[in-house]
Amino acid sequence: MEEVYQNYRNAVFQSGDPAAVGVVLSNMTVAFDHWLLDVEDPFVFEPYHKALREPFDYYMFGQNYIRPLIDFRNSYVGNLSLFYEIEEKLKQGHNVVLISNHQTEADPIIISLLLEKTNPLIAENMIFVAGDRVITDPLCKPFSMGRNLLCVYSKKHMYDIPELAEMKRKANTRSLKEMALLLRGGSKIVWIAASGGRDRPDPFTEEWYPALFDSSSVDNMRRLIEHSGTPGHVYPLALLCYDIMPPPRQVEKEIGEKRIITFHGAGLSIAPQISFPEIAAACKESEAKDVYSQALYKSVSEQYNVLKSAIHGKQGLEASTAGVSLSQPWN
């Protein structure tokens, strides 16, 4: 925990905020309190966990803790108008699924921070399909308690402990049933990391890029939306924020990874929804699932490259393209 404190303090100090000392002490005091509280009385997550907002507001705890790590001067949102479009669809009772890449443990909070000024309905009500690590790792748990989560076991970790594989499969079945029930009620927005885990850099070039999508995961979400009895829409979402809290270079089995934390810009972009019937009409039925997943991945990758040019390439708003209009809605 001392290492987490030192890394967090150094990252917040990088911001140059004159109030950095107070911010670090305040946020770390609250974090330590809730880490210790969970050791004394461990919180157990249900398959569907609704964000805890009272008596302690875990959502705002996460927002306040991660906010000082984002360099908003070097952060961008792509195609903001589509987030307004999504809010209207949610108000009409429609469901929305965001097929996304995944970069850090803090992704849900970073997404909410980039949208909190303009789209609080999305920021506060998004449901995240979450792996078991964020609901079992002691350092993650208080932050996870502040998010709406559908808890699943990642395929990547299904057989880490072979004797638990059957239990994990049954738990995932329960979570799928919970998701189906939620979608039947309408007005739900669900985020899923379609690769099943966080992005990693290429071992040879050191370049970061969205991990390839699992077409079965994409297809499961599409079918859940289609069978909900409520209008549904699937949008490709790109996220660039790995600098803030990069994952280990390799996928680890053990809980309790080393936390590297830095102050850095982040980017979020969304593209128009992609229709499965339109994709399916243009290819063989047996290929439709894979072609649809590839179309979503292609869009996410293209948006990611625009965010990369803006943030890492220092092009800023000038990195905008015909397909991705960048803005800084907090200014």
Secondary structure, 3 states (H helix, E strand, C coil): CHHHHHHHHHHHHHCCCCCHHHHHHHHHHHHHHHHHHHHHCCCCCCCEECCCCCCCCHHHHHHHHHHHHECHHHCEEECHHHHHHHHHHHHCCCEEEEEECCCCCCHHHHHHHHHCCCCHHHHHHCEEEECHHHHCCCCCHHHHCCCEEEECCCHHHCCCCHHHHHHHHHHHHHHHHHHHHHHHCCCCEEEEECCCCCCCECCCCCCECCCCCCHHHHHHHHHHHHCCCCCEEEEEEEEECCCCCCCCCCCCCCCCCCCCCCCECCEEEECCCCCHHHHHHCCCHHHHHHHHHHHHHHHHHHHHHHHHHHHCCCCHHHHCCCCCCEECCCC
